[in-house]
Amino acid sequence: MPIVSVIQVGKSFGAERIFSGVSFQINEDDRIGLVGPNGAGKSTLLNILAGREEPDQGTVAVARNTRIGYLLQVTDFQAENTLREEMLTVFAEVREWEHELYELGLAMAAPAAQADPALHEELLERYAELQARFEHAGGYVYENRVDQVLDGLGFTREQQESPVLQLSGGQQTRAALGKLLLQEPDLLLLDEPTNHLDLAALEWLETYLASWKGAMVVVAHDRYFLDKIVSRTIEMAFGHIEEYPGNYTKYLHLREERMERRQREYEAQQAHIAHTEEFIRRYKAGQRSREARGRQKLLNRLERVERPQDFPEMHFEFSPVVDSGLVVISTQKLAVGYIDEAKVRTELVRVADLELLRGDRVGLLGPNGSGKTTLLRTIIGELPPVGGHVSIGHNVRIGYYSQTHVGLNTERSIIDEIRQVSALSEEGARTFLGRFLFSGDDVFKPIGSLSGGERSRVALAKLTLQGSNLLILDEPTNHLDLQSRQFLEEVLGEFEGTLLFVSHDRYFIDSLATRVWVIEDGVLIPYMGNYTEYRTRKQPIVLDIPTSPTFSRQKNESNGSVAAPRTAPAPVKTKGKKSVKVKERSLEDVEREIEQAEEHVKSVEEALSRAALNADAPQLTQLATDYEQARAHVDELLVEWERLAETASE
C-alpha cells in the first residue's frame, strides 16, 4: 500500500529546469536508493518529499497519519541540553507518562485512596490505561534504545554527557541521525547518512537499518551501504527518473543491459531512417514517386527514439615519471601525534617497524580521530614525529591528496590553479581540464565558489600533473559521485606506483588494497588482504612495535587487536589482566616450522601453475591470496629464526 505518491512533479531554479514529470510511489515497506550524478536534484526531491520545498508542477500525496522523518544538515538542538538529554527529548511524552504513573502509584498508596474504594478504583483504571499506553510506546526500554543508538554511532560516555552544541559539526550530524532513528517515523528520508561515520559506526548503522520496520529513501555515495540496505533503486539523471528493482549492484547490471538495448534500438531506427530517406531521394521524381511520398508521410509520423544519454566520465591517468627504489617508506620506533605550545607531547599512534615496498597498495583504517591524517602528514614531512623516525626511500616522488583540499588557492580560478603547476598554455589547460568535466567558462570559476565535488576534481587534476610514484590519498572519494568514484578506482587500479590511502568507502578499499594498516587502540597493525579479508580473517602481520610507559600497548581481546608479534617469545601484557607467559622456542623448532612453511609455499605455487593452465580465474584469485599469506608466514619465521640465532651467539 503506498504511503506517498509522487505525481508528475517538476522543479526549476530560475530558468534552469532541474527535473520534470517525476512519478513514483513509496510503499510502507520500501527501501529505495536514490542515485544519480551530483546536481541531478536528489536532495531537492527529498526536500519536496519532506514538505520543506514546494514543486513547481505536480503533487505529492501523503497518506493520512504518515510520519516523515528527514535527516537535516542543519541541526535544531537545544543549547542547554547534553547529548543524552537531547536524545531523550524524542520520548518527552513517554517520560511524562512515566512521571504520571509514579504519581498515580503514590496516590493509590496514600491513606485517602485506601479509605475510599471508589477513588482507588478510579486511580487504578487510569493507571492500567496509562501503563498499557506506556508499554506500547516502549516506555520500559527507551533508555536502552538511547544507549544503543549513541553507542552504535560511536559517542563516548563523556561526549554523551557533554553539551550537544559543543560537539563538532560531524558529531552533531551523527547526533541528528541518532535522534531521527529514535523517532521511528513511517518514512525515513536520509541524505548522505554515511558522511562523518567511521567504519564501525557504518556497520552498526547498516545492521540497525536492516531491521527497520518502515519505509526509507536513501541518498548515499557508499556502494557497500546501498547494496546492504536498498531493495529498489531510482536513478535521477537528465531531468527525469528511471526505476530498477534490486540494490545498487543489481541496478548497475540492469542499467547496462537497458542502455545497450536502447542503443541497438536507436541505431536500428537511424539505419531505417537513412534507408527510407535514400529511397525518397532516389524515387521522389520518378515512376515510384507516389510510393516515395507515402514513405515520406510514414517517416514524418514516425516516433523517434532518442539517442541514449549516459553520464559524462572523467578521462585521466596517473603516470610516474621514474620508478622508486624497492623500499618506499620505512619506520623505526615511530610515534605520531602533536606537540602543543607548552611543549607537551601527545601520542596518537604508535607504528610497527615496517616497510612499504614498491607496488604495495595499502588502505589505512581506523576510527574517527584515531590519527590517520596525522600519520599521513607525518610521513610526507608536514608534521614532525613525536618519537622515532620515518624514512622515505630512493627516488620516491610523493603526490599527496588532502581531504580538506588545503593545497588549493581559493582565490585563483581553476585554469590559473592548473597553470601554476604546469607549463600548459591556456588552450592546453582548457583541453586538459575537459578531462575532469570542466568545460566552457567553467574553467574561469574561482575555486572558492566551487562545490566539494568540483574541488575534488581540481585536486585530482593537479595530482595527475606531478608524475608521482607514491600516491598518499586522504579520503579521495569524499564529495565524488558514484560514477566518479568508480572511475577513480579504475585509474588507481592501473597505477604502476605505490599507493597508501585513507578511505571509508569499503568498495574502494576492496577494489584497491592488497593489505590494510589498521589503527586499533592507538597502535597501527598491518593485515594482509583487502577490507573484506581483514574483517573475515583478521590475521595480523609480524610487528615490532615500540613500547611506551604512558602508552597502552595491547588489548588482546576477542576483537583480534594485536600489538606484538604473533611468534614473539616474550611475555605478552594484556591491559587489565595478568601477564601470560609464552614458552621460548628453540632454533630447531623454528627451523622445522620453516621447512614445513616452505613446503606449503611450493605446493601453493604448483596449484597456481595448474590453475593458470586451466584458466581458472576464481581459483587463481584465491590461490594468489593463499600464496601471499604463505610467503608472509615464511618471512615471519625467518625473522624469528634470526633473532633466536643472534641470542644463541651472545
Beta strands, then each sheet from edge to edge (+ up, - down):
strand 1: 2-13
strand 2: 16-27
strand 3: 31-35
strand 4: 57-62
strand 5: 68-70
strand 6: 187-191
strand 7: 215-219
strand 8: 232-237
strand 9: 240-245
strand 10: 327-339
strand 11: 345-351
strand 12: 355-357
strand 13: 361-365
strand 14: 387-392
strand 15: 398-401
strand 16: 470-474
strand 17: 498-502
strand 18: 515-520
strand 19: 523-528
sheet 1: 2+ 1- 4+
sheet 2: 5+ 6+ 7+ 3+ 8+ 9-
sheet 3: 12+ 10- 11+ 19+ 18- 13- 17- 16- 15-
sheet 4: 12+ 10- 14+
end
